[in-house]
Amino acid sequence: MEPIMMLVIATILAAIFLVAFNKQQENKISNNLYTNDVQHLYLLTAAEYKIKALENQEQFNANSNMNRADMPSINCELSQLTTAFEKNDISLHELNTKLDYLLNTFNINNVTAQSYQVV
């Protein structure tokens, strides 16, 4: 009877250990999903701010008649990018990278800083 009792106790302990281990693994998976959601939201928010900065620069250029012939239109570039993103032709990360490139191409950080200094 003793070997059977030891087997039952070992089985119960193994079951308790497996349940505890399973809960630990589920918590790890939940944390990863949360982290991925936060990263996705951050990228969306960053893209939104970049698009807004580009649109503001386009309005500033239109109001001050600062259109440079050698530069493509900001509106045209933005519409192409947003259309490609909406059609899932480009990923969110790639959209942010291309928006960074546009911000650098149109030198928006320097222009907006200069416009605030002039006013």
RATAFEN-V252792 format. One record per residue. PSI is psi as a letter, one per 20 degrees, with the letter a starting at -180 (NA if undefined). BURIAL is 1 if it has 9 or more other C-alpha atoms within 8 Angstrom, else 0. D_FIRST is the distance of its C-alpha to the first C-alpha in Angstrom with 2 decimals. Layout:
psi=<PSI:PSI>
burial=<BURIAL:BURIAL>
d_first=<D_FIRST:D_FIRST>
This chain:
psi=<h:g:h:g:g:h:g:g:g:h:g:g:h:g:g:g:g:h:g:g:g:g:h:g:h:h:h:g:g:g:h:g:g:g:g:h:g:g:g:g:h:g:h:g:g:g:g:g:h:g:g:g:g:g:g:h:h:g:g:g:g:g:h:j:l:k:p:p:h:i:p:r:p:g:g:g:g:g:h:g:g:h:g:h:g:h:j:k:h:q:r:h:g:h:g:h:g:h:h:g:g:g:g:h:g:j:l:h:g:h:g:h:g:h:h:h:h:g:NA>
burial=<0:0:0:0:0:0:0:0:0:0:0:0:0:0:0:0:0:0:0:0:0:0:0:0:0:0:0:0:0:0:0:0:0:0:0:0:0:0:0:0:0:0:1:1:0:1:1:0:0:1:1:0:1:1:1:0:1:1:0:0:1:1:0:0:0:0:0:0:0:0:0:0:0:1:0:0:1:1:0:0:1:0:0:1:1:0:0:0:0:1:0:1:0:0:1:1:0:1:1:1:0:0:1:1:0:0:0:1:0:0:0:1:0:0:0:0:0:0:0>
d_first=<0.00:3.80:5.69:5.39:6.32:8.81:10.10:10.80:12.53:14.41:15.53:16.82:18.63:20.12:21.35:22.97:24.57:25.95:27.41:29.09:30.45:31.78:33.64:35.15:36.42:37.90:39.78:41.24:42.45:44.03:45.87:47.27:48.53:50.20:51.81:53.17:54.61:56.32:57.80:59.08:60.64:62.23:63.78:65.09:66.61:68.15:69.68:71.06:72.76:74.18:75.58:77.11:78.74:80.18:81.50:83.06:84.76:86.09:87.58:89.03:90.62:92.05:93.49:95.01:96.10:94.23:93.33:93.40:94.47:92.40:89.10:87.41:86.88:83.82:83.49:83.51:80.83:78.65:78.98:78.01:74.91:73.74:74.37:72.37:69.48:69.58:69.48:66.51:68.69:67.81:64.72:64.77:64.60:67.53:69.46:69.11:70.24:73.28:74.11:74.03:76.40:78.72:78.73:79.75:82.26:84.04:83.71:82.61:81.31:84.65:86.76:85.03:85.30:88.99:89.65:88.21:90.41:93.53:93.07>
